Amino acid sequence: MNEFWDQRYSEPGFAYGMEPNTFFVEVLDSLTPGRLLLPGEGEGRNAIYAAGKCWEVSAFDQSIVARDKAREWAESMDLQFDYRLASMEEFFCPDPIFDLIAIIYIHLLPETRLQVHRQLSACLKPGGKIILECFHKNQLRYGSGGPPIKELLYQEDDIRSDFTALDIDLCEEHILDIFQGKFHSSKSSVVRLIANKPF
């Protein structure tokens, strides 16, 4: 799997564009800057935006090509963030230190998804927030991005059951026009989550 992502991110330009995810921006801009975790961050579009807004950003991804590309971009912008090399299964957070965790287009098989989502929940401070935007199972109707495998796509019940330890403010399907690089384009079905860790 590392080879797949290294190859994708080795292509000229940015696979998913340079603009941050719209939902991520909406939520981030409504919050006081703090500590942010970005799993599977890819080439750094969300990390760059958040670092420029004075967030203390930690990110990880399994692709060394993506990590190096993000670091080079950050250096060119005179921005800094911590970017580590790790898969979703390998990442471990020993203490609840993050104010915000953003899960943006990370698609996992059901057994791995549950494990990862619960581990990420444990990384939140009390009062911290998790947001998620991923392709919905209905995305197969559109074919405009994401994995073409139903088991790797999500629906509301999946996400609610993964985050039972959190208070869920929003968990619903949205139909959006997405234009994020050449791999996410046109009308799409996504599921969005906003959830808070109780004090």
PyRosetta script that sets phi, psi and omega in degrees:
from pyrosetta import init, pose_from_sequence

init()
pose = pose_from_sequence("MNEFWDQRYSEPGFAYGMEPNTFFVEVLDSLTPGRLLLPGEGEGRNAIYAAGKCWEVSAFDQSIVARDKAREWAESMDLQFDYRLASMEEFFCPDPIFDLIAIIYIHLLPETRLQVHRQLSACLKPGGKIILECFHKNQLRYGSGGPPIKELLYQEDDIRSDFTALDIDLCEEHILDIFQGKFHSSKSSVVRLIANKPF")
pose.set_psi(1, -36.0)
pose.set_omega(1, 177.2)
pose.set_phi(2, -57.7)
pose.set_psi(2, -40.7)
pose.set_omega(2, -178.5)
pose.set_phi(3, -62.9)
pose.set_psi(3, -39.1)
pose.set_omega(3, 178.4)
pose.set_phi(4, -59.1)
pose.set_psi(4, -49.5)
pose.set_omega(4, -176.9)
pose.set_phi(5, -72.0)
pose.set_psi(5, -36.7)
pose.set_omega(5, 176.5)
pose.set_phi(6, -61.0)
pose.set_psi(6, -40.7)
pose.set_omega(6, 178.9)
pose.set_phi(7, -66.5)
pose.set_psi(7, -44.1)
pose.set_omega(7, -179.9)
pose.set_phi(8, -60.9)
pose.set_psi(8, -44.2)
pose.set_omega(8, -176.6)
pose.set_phi(9, -80.0)
pose.set_psi(9, -8.9)
pose.set_omega(9, 177.2)
pose.set_phi(10, -80.8)
pose.set_psi(10, -14.0)
pose.set_omega(10, -179.4)
pose.set_phi(11, -68.8)
pose.set_psi(11, 153.7)
pose.set_omega(11, 179.8)
pose.set_phi(12, -58.3)
pose.set_psi(12, 147.9)
pose.set_omega(12, 179.3)
pose.set_phi(13, 77.8)
pose.set_psi(13, -160.8)
pose.set_omega(13, -177.4)
pose.set_phi(14, -116.7)
pose.set_psi(14, 122.9)
pose.set_omega(14, -172.3)
pose.set_phi(15, -56.0)
pose.set_psi(15, -39.6)
pose.set_omega(15, -177.1)
pose.set_phi(16, -116.4)
pose.set_psi(16, 24.5)
pose.set_omega(16, 177.3)
pose.set_phi(17, 81.1)
pose.set_psi(17, 177.5)
pose.set_omega(17, -178.7)
pose.set_phi(18, -107.1)
pose.set_psi(18, -8.8)
pose.set_omega(18, 179.6)
pose.set_phi(19, -83.6)
pose.set_psi(19, 140.8)
pose.set_omega(19, 178.0)
pose.set_phi(20, -68.0)
pose.set_psi(20, 160.0)
pose.set_omega(20, 176.7)
pose.set_phi(21, -61.4)
pose.set_psi(21, 133.2)
pose.set_omega(21, -174.3)
pose.set_phi(22, -61.8)
pose.set_psi(22, -45.8)
pose.set_omega(22, 179.7)
pose.set_phi(23, -62.6)
pose.set_psi(23, -42.5)
pose.set_omega(23, 176.6)
pose.set_phi(24, -57.8)
pose.set_psi(24, -45.9)
pose.set_omega(24, -179.7)
pose.set_phi(25, -62.7)
pose.set_psi(25, -44.2)
pose.set_omega(25, -179.1)
pose.set_phi(26, -58.0)
pose.set_psi(26, -45.0)
pose.set_omega(26, -178.6)
pose.set_phi(27, -72.9)
pose.set_psi(27, -47.3)
pose.set_omega(27, -177.3)
pose.set_phi(28, -57.1)
pose.set_psi(28, -43.8)
pose.set_omega(28, -176.2)
pose.set_phi(29, -69.9)
pose.set_psi(29, -13.2)
pose.set_omega(29, 178.4)
pose.set_phi(30, -90.7)
pose.set_psi(30, -2.8)
pose.set_omega(30, -173.2)
pose.set_phi(31, -115.3)
pose.set_psi(31, 156.8)
pose.set_omega(31, 171.4)
pose.set_phi(32, -75.5)
pose.set_psi(32, 132.8)
pose.set_omega(32, -179.0)
pose.set_phi(33, -55.3)
pose.set_psi(33, 142.4)
pose.set_omega(33, 179.1)
pose.set_phi(34, -157.0)
pose.set_psi(34, -142.4)
pose.set_omega(34, -179.5)
pose.set_phi(35, -98.4)
pose.set_psi(35, 128.3)
pose.set_omega(35, -174.6)
pose.set_phi(36, -121.4)
pose.set_psi(36, 136.6)
pose.set_omega(36, 173.4)
pose.set_phi(37, -114.5)
pose.set_psi(37, 131.2)
pose.set_omega(37, 178.7)
pose.set_phi(38, -122.1)
pose.set_psi(38, 95.0)
pose.set_omega(38, 176.2)
pose.set_phi(39, -72.4)
pose.set_psi(39, 146.3)
pose.set_omega(39, 177.0)
pose.set_phi(40, 54.4)
pose.set_psi(40, 48.0)
pose.set_omega(40, -167.7)
pose.set_phi(41, -76.8)
pose.set_psi(41, -12.0)
pose.set_omega(41, 176.9)
pose.set_phi(42, 61.7)
pose.set_psi(42, -133.9)
pose.set_omega(42, -172.3)
pose.set_phi(43, -82.5)
pose.set_psi(43, 0.6)
pose.set_omega(43, 167.4)
pose.set_phi(44, 100.5)
pose.set_psi(44, 13.0)
pose.set_omega(44, -173.9)
pose.set_phi(45, -62.8)
pose.set_psi(45, -37.6)
pose.set_omega(45, 179.2)
pose.set_phi(46, -79.6)
pose.set_psi(46, -35.3)
pose.set_omega(46, 178.0)
pose.set_phi(47, -64.0)
pose.set_psi(47, -43.1)
pose.set_omega(47, 179.0)
pose.set_phi(48, -60.1)
pose.set_psi(48, -46.3)
pose.set_omega(48, -179.4)
pose.set_phi(49, -61.3)
pose.set_psi(49, -47.8)
pose.set_omega(49, -176.5)
pose.set_phi(50, -66.6)
pose.set_psi(50, -40.9)
pose.set_omega(50, 178.6)
pose.set_phi(51, -62.2)
pose.set_psi(51, -35.9)
pose.set_omega(51, 177.0)
pose.set_phi(52, -69.5)
pose.set_psi(52, -15.4)
pose.set_omega(52, 177.6)
pose.set_phi(53, -102.5)
pose.set_psi(53, 16.7)
pose.set_omega(53, 173.7)
pose.set_phi(54, 74.9)
pose.set_psi(54, 20.0)
pose.set_omega(54, 172.0)
pose.set_phi(55, -81.4)
pose.set_psi(55, 147.9)
pose.set_omega(55, 172.7)
pose.set_phi(56, -89.1)
pose.set_psi(56, 105.4)
pose.set_omega(56, -167.2)
pose.set_phi(57, -102.1)
pose.set_psi(57, 130.8)
pose.set_omega(57, 167.0)
pose.set_phi(58, -117.9)
pose.set_psi(58, 137.8)
pose.set_omega(58, -179.3)
pose.set_phi(59, -140.8)
pose.set_psi(59, 157.9)
pose.set_omega(59, 171.7)
pose.set_phi(60, -150.1)
pose.set_psi(60, 157.6)
pose.set_omega(60, 178.0)
pose.set_phi(61, -159.7)
pose.set_psi(61, 157.6)
pose.set_omega(61, 179.0)
pose.set_phi(62, -84.4)
pose.set_psi(62, -10.7)
pose.set_omega(62, -176.9)
pose.set_phi(63, -95.9)
pose.set_psi(63, 117.3)
pose.set_omega(63, 177.8)
pose.set_phi(64, -67.4)
pose.set_psi(64, -31.5)
pose.set_omega(64, 178.2)
pose.set_phi(65, -64.5)
pose.set_psi(65, -45.3)
pose.set_omega(65, 178.5)
pose.set_phi(66, -62.6)
pose.set_psi(66, -44.8)
pose.set_omega(66, -179.3)
pose.set_phi(67, -59.9)
pose.set_psi(67, -47.4)
pose.set_omega(67, -177.3)
pose.set_phi(68, -65.9)
pose.set_psi(68, -35.8)
pose.set_omega(68, 177.8)
pose.set_phi(69, -65.2)
pose.set_psi(69, -42.9)
pose.set_omega(69, 179.3)
pose.set_phi(70, -65.2)
pose.set_psi(70, -42.1)
pose.set_omega(70, 179.5)
pose.set_phi(71, -63.5)
pose.set_psi(71, -41.3)
pose.set_omega(71, 178.9)
pose.set_phi(72, -64.3)
pose.set_psi(72, -41.3)
pose.set_omega(72, 177.8)
pose.set_phi(73, -63.0)
pose.set_psi(73, -45.4)
pose.set_omega(73, 179.7)
pose.set_phi(74, -61.0)
pose.set_psi(74, -42.1)
pose.set_omega(74, 180.0)
pose.set_phi(75, -62.7)
pose.set_psi(75, -39.4)
pose.set_omega(75, 179.8)
pose.set_phi(76, -66.4)
pose.set_psi(76, -23.6)
pose.set_omega(76, 179.9)
pose.set_phi(77, -97.9)
pose.set_psi(77, 1.8)
pose.set_omega(77, -176.3)
pose.set_phi(78, 57.6)
pose.set_psi(78, 42.1)
pose.set_omega(78, 178.0)
pose.set_phi(79, -118.1)
pose.set_psi(79, 155.5)
pose.set_omega(79, -179.8)
pose.set_phi(80, -131.4)
pose.set_psi(80, 140.6)
pose.set_omega(80, 168.2)
pose.set_phi(81, -157.1)
pose.set_psi(81, 160.3)
pose.set_omega(81, -179.7)
pose.set_phi(82, -87.4)
pose.set_psi(82, 120.3)
pose.set_omega(82, -178.0)
pose.set_phi(83, -128.7)
pose.set_psi(83, 114.0)
pose.set_omega(83, -176.5)
pose.set_phi(84, -109.2)
pose.set_psi(84, 159.8)
pose.set_omega(84, 178.3)
pose.set_phi(85, -97.9)
pose.set_psi(85, 112.7)
pose.set_omega(85, -180.0)
pose.set_phi(86, -164.5)
pose.set_psi(86, 149.3)
pose.set_omega(86, 172.4)
pose.set_phi(87, -82.4)
pose.set_psi(87, 170.3)
pose.set_omega(87, 178.1)
pose.set_phi(88, -61.6)
pose.set_psi(88, -37.9)
pose.set_omega(88, -178.6)
pose.set_phi(89, -73.7)
pose.set_psi(89, -29.6)
pose.set_omega(89, -176.0)
pose.set_phi(90, -80.4)
pose.set_psi(90, -28.7)
pose.set_omega(90, -173.8)
pose.set_phi(91, -63.4)
pose.set_psi(91, 135.6)
pose.set_omega(91, 178.5)
pose.set_phi(92, -138.9)
pose.set_psi(92, 134.8)
pose.set_omega(92, -179.9)
pose.set_phi(93, -119.8)
pose.set_psi(93, 107.3)
pose.set_omega(93, -173.5)
pose.set_phi(94, -70.5)
pose.set_psi(94, -22.1)
pose.set_omega(94, -176.2)
pose.set_phi(95, -133.5)
pose.set_psi(95, 152.2)
pose.set_omega(95, 177.1)
pose.set_phi(96, -79.2)
pose.set_psi(96, 94.0)
pose.set_omega(96, -169.9)
pose.set_phi(97, -118.9)
pose.set_psi(97, -6.8)
pose.set_omega(97, -171.3)
pose.set_phi(98, -101.7)
pose.set_psi(98, 140.3)
pose.set_omega(98, 175.9)
pose.set_phi(99, -84.9)
pose.set_psi(99, -27.7)
pose.set_omega(99, -178.6)
pose.set_phi(100, -147.6)
pose.set_psi(100, 136.1)
pose.set_omega(100, 172.0)
pose.set_phi(101, -126.4)
pose.set_psi(101, 129.8)
pose.set_omega(101, -177.6)
pose.set_phi(102, -118.4)
pose.set_psi(102, 115.3)
pose.set_omega(102, 179.9)
pose.set_phi(103, -102.3)
pose.set_psi(103, 101.6)
pose.set_omega(103, -171.8)
pose.set_phi(104, -117.2)
pose.set_psi(104, 109.3)
pose.set_omega(104, 177.6)
pose.set_phi(105, 53.4)
pose.set_psi(105, 54.5)
pose.set_omega(105, 172.5)
pose.set_phi(106, -113.4)
pose.set_psi(106, 116.3)
pose.set_omega(106, -172.9)
pose.set_phi(107, -116.4)
pose.set_psi(107, 120.0)
pose.set_omega(107, -173.4)
pose.set_phi(108, -129.4)
pose.set_psi(108, 153.3)
pose.set_omega(108, 173.1)
pose.set_phi(109, -64.3)
pose.set_psi(109, 153.1)
pose.set_omega(109, -170.4)
pose.set_phi(110, -51.1)
pose.set_psi(110, -46.4)
pose.set_omega(110, -176.6)
pose.set_phi(111, -67.9)
pose.set_psi(111, -36.6)
pose.set_omega(111, 177.7)
pose.set_phi(112, -72.8)
pose.set_psi(112, -40.3)
pose.set_omega(112, 180.0)
pose.set_phi(113, -56.6)
pose.set_psi(113, -47.9)
pose.set_omega(113, -179.7)
pose.set_phi(114, -60.8)
pose.set_psi(114, -47.0)
pose.set_omega(114, 179.8)
pose.set_phi(115, -59.7)
pose.set_psi(115, -47.4)
pose.set_omega(115, -177.2)
pose.set_phi(116, -67.2)
pose.set_psi(116, -45.0)
pose.set_omega(116, -178.5)
pose.set_phi(117, -63.3)
pose.set_psi(117, -37.9)
pose.set_omega(117, 179.2)
pose.set_phi(118, -72.5)
pose.set_psi(118, -35.7)
pose.set_omega(118, 175.3)
pose.set_phi(119, -64.7)
pose.set_psi(119, -42.0)
pose.set_omega(119, 178.1)
pose.set_phi(120, -64.9)
pose.set_psi(120, -38.7)
pose.set_omega(120, 176.3)
pose.set_phi(121, -57.7)
pose.set_psi(121, -38.1)
pose.set_omega(121, -179.4)
pose.set_phi(122, -68.8)
pose.set_psi(122, -17.6)
pose.set_omega(122, 179.4)
pose.set_phi(123, -81.2)
pose.set_psi(123, -11.6)
pose.set_omega(123, -177.6)
pose.set_phi(124, -78.3)
pose.set_psi(124, 140.7)
pose.set_omega(124, 166.7)
pose.set_phi(125, -67.7)
pose.set_psi(125, 154.2)
pose.set_omega(125, 167.8)
pose.set_phi(126, -55.5)
pose.set_psi(126, 130.9)
pose.set_omega(126, -174.9)
pose.set_phi(127, 89.0)
pose.set_psi(127, -7.6)
pose.set_omega(127, 178.8)
pose.set_phi(128, -74.3)
pose.set_psi(128, 169.4)
pose.set_omega(128, -171.2)
pose.set_phi(129, -131.0)
pose.set_psi(129, 138.9)
pose.set_omega(129, 169.3)
pose.set_phi(130, -112.1)
pose.set_psi(130, 134.8)
pose.set_omega(130, 169.7)
pose.set_phi(131, -121.4)
pose.set_psi(131, 153.4)
pose.set_omega(131, -179.3)
pose.set_phi(132, -144.6)
pose.set_psi(132, 135.9)
pose.set_omega(132, 166.7)
pose.set_phi(133, -136.7)
pose.set_psi(133, 116.1)
pose.set_omega(133, -179.3)
pose.set_phi(134, -140.9)
pose.set_psi(134, 164.3)
pose.set_omega(134, 179.3)
pose.set_phi(135, -70.6)
pose.set_psi(135, 136.4)
pose.set_omega(135, 178.4)
pose.set_phi(136, -80.2)
pose.set_psi(136, 159.0)
pose.set_omega(136, 175.8)
pose.set_phi(137, -57.7)
pose.set_psi(137, -28.9)
pose.set_omega(137, 178.0)
pose.set_phi(138, -70.1)
pose.set_psi(138, -7.8)
pose.set_omega(138, 177.5)
pose.set_phi(139, -61.7)
pose.set_psi(139, -23.1)
pose.set_omega(139, 177.9)
pose.set_phi(140, -60.0)
pose.set_psi(140, -24.2)
pose.set_omega(140, 177.3)
pose.set_phi(141, -70.1)
pose.set_psi(141, -27.1)
pose.set_omega(141, -171.4)
pose.set_phi(142, -99.0)
pose.set_psi(142, -38.1)
pose.set_omega(142, 178.4)
pose.set_phi(143, 61.5)
pose.set_psi(143, 31.9)
pose.set_omega(143, -175.3)
pose.set_phi(144, -104.0)
pose.set_psi(144, 15.3)
pose.set_omega(144, 179.2)
pose.set_phi(145, 148.7)
pose.set_psi(145, 166.6)
pose.set_omega(145, 179.2)
pose.set_phi(146, 82.9)
pose.set_psi(146, 171.9)
pose.set_omega(146, -177.8)
pose.set_phi(147, -70.5)
pose.set_psi(147, 136.4)
pose.set_omega(147, -179.6)
pose.set_phi(148, -86.0)
pose.set_psi(148, 37.7)
pose.set_omega(148, -175.9)
pose.set_phi(149, -128.1)
pose.set_psi(149, 119.8)
pose.set_omega(149, -173.1)
pose.set_phi(150, -57.6)
pose.set_psi(150, -37.7)
pose.set_omega(150, -176.9)
pose.set_phi(151, -66.0)
pose.set_psi(151, -19.9)
pose.set_omega(151, 179.5)
pose.set_phi(152, -94.4)
pose.set_psi(152, -0.7)
pose.set_omega(152, 177.6)
pose.set_phi(153, -104.5)
pose.set_psi(153, 161.0)
pose.set_omega(153, -170.3)
pose.set_phi(154, -119.1)
pose.set_psi(154, 161.2)
pose.set_omega(154, 168.3)
pose.set_phi(155, -138.2)
pose.set_psi(155, 171.9)
pose.set_omega(155, -170.9)
pose.set_phi(156, -57.6)
pose.set_psi(156, -43.6)
pose.set_omega(156, -177.7)
pose.set_phi(157, -62.2)
pose.set_psi(157, -38.0)
pose.set_omega(157, 177.0)
pose.set_phi(158, -57.9)
pose.set_psi(158, -48.4)
pose.set_omega(158, -173.9)
pose.set_phi(159, -70.1)
pose.set_psi(159, -42.7)
pose.set_omega(159, 177.6)
pose.set_phi(160, -59.3)
pose.set_psi(160, -40.7)
pose.set_omega(160, -178.1)
pose.set_phi(161, -71.6)
pose.set_psi(161, -26.7)
pose.set_omega(161, 178.1)
pose.set_phi(162, -72.4)
pose.set_psi(162, -31.1)
pose.set_omega(162, -171.5)
pose.set_phi(163, -114.3)
pose.set_psi(163, 42.0)
pose.set_omega(163, -178.3)
pose.set_phi(164, -65.7)
pose.set_psi(164, -20.9)
pose.set_omega(164, 179.5)
pose.set_phi(165, -79.0)
pose.set_psi(165, -6.6)
pose.set_omega(165, -176.7)
pose.set_phi(166, -111.0)
pose.set_psi(166, 159.1)
pose.set_omega(166, 172.4)
pose.set_phi(167, -88.7)
pose.set_psi(167, 118.9)
pose.set_omega(167, -173.8)
pose.set_phi(168, -93.2)
pose.set_psi(168, 120.1)
pose.set_omega(168, 176.5)
pose.set_phi(169, -89.1)
pose.set_psi(169, -34.3)
pose.set_omega(169, -175.8)
pose.set_phi(170, -148.3)
pose.set_psi(170, 131.9)
pose.set_omega(170, 170.9)
pose.set_phi(171, -155.1)
pose.set_psi(171, 100.1)
pose.set_omega(171, -173.9)
pose.set_phi(172, -158.7)
pose.set_psi(172, 159.9)
pose.set_omega(172, 177.5)
pose.set_phi(173, -81.0)
pose.set_psi(173, 143.4)
pose.set_omega(173, 173.3)
pose.set_phi(174, -131.5)
pose.set_psi(174, 140.8)
pose.set_omega(174, 171.9)
pose.set_phi(175, -101.8)
pose.set_psi(175, 118.4)
pose.set_omega(175, -172.2)
pose.set_phi(176, -128.1)
pose.set_psi(176, 155.1)
pose.set_omega(176, 164.9)
pose.set_phi(177, -93.0)
pose.set_psi(177, 110.6)
pose.set_omega(177, -175.3)
pose.set_phi(178, -110.7)
pose.set_psi(178, 127.7)
pose.set_omega(178, 174.8)
pose.set_phi(179, -132.3)
pose.set_psi(179, 89.0)
pose.set_omega(179, -177.3)
pose.set_phi(180, -129.6)
pose.set_psi(180, 85.9)
pose.set_omega(180, -177.1)
pose.set_phi(181, 71.6)
pose.set_psi(181, -171.7)
pose.set_omega(181, -173.3)
pose.set_phi(182, -84.3)
pose.set_psi(182, -7.5)
pose.set_omega(182, -177.8)
pose.set_phi(183, -101.6)
pose.set_psi(183, -11.7)
pose.set_omega(183, 174.2)
pose.set_phi(184, -125.7)
pose.set_psi(184, 104.1)
pose.set_omega(184, -176.1)
pose.set_phi(185, -146.7)
pose.set_psi(185, 142.4)
pose.set_omega(185, 174.1)
pose.set_phi(186, 80.9)
pose.set_psi(186, -167.9)
pose.set_omega(186, -174.4)
pose.set_phi(187, -66.0)
pose.set_psi(187, 136.1)
pose.set_omega(187, -174.7)
pose.set_phi(188, -144.7)
pose.set_psi(188, 154.9)
pose.set_omega(188, 173.9)
pose.set_phi(189, -107.5)
pose.set_psi(189, 123.0)
pose.set_omega(189, -179.7)
pose.set_phi(190, -127.9)
pose.set_psi(190, 159.1)
pose.set_omega(190, 169.7)
pose.set_phi(191, -110.8)
pose.set_psi(191, 136.3)
pose.set_omega(191, 179.6)
pose.set_phi(192, -120.1)
pose.set_psi(192, 142.6)
pose.set_omega(192, 178.2)
pose.set_phi(193, -131.8)
pose.set_psi(193, 138.6)
pose.set_omega(193, 163.1)
pose.set_phi(194, -129.4)
pose.set_psi(194, 122.8)
pose.set_omega(194, -177.9)
pose.set_phi(195, -142.2)
pose.set_psi(195, 148.2)
pose.set_omega(195, -175.5)
pose.set_phi(196, -121.3)
pose.set_psi(196, 143.8)
pose.set_omega(196, 176.0)
pose.set_phi(197, -85.8)
pose.set_psi(197, 126.1)
pose.set_omega(197, -178.6)
pose.set_phi(198, -62.6)
pose.set_psi(198, 151.8)
pose.set_omega(198, 174.8)
pose.set_phi(199, -73.7)
pose.dump_pdb("model.pdb")
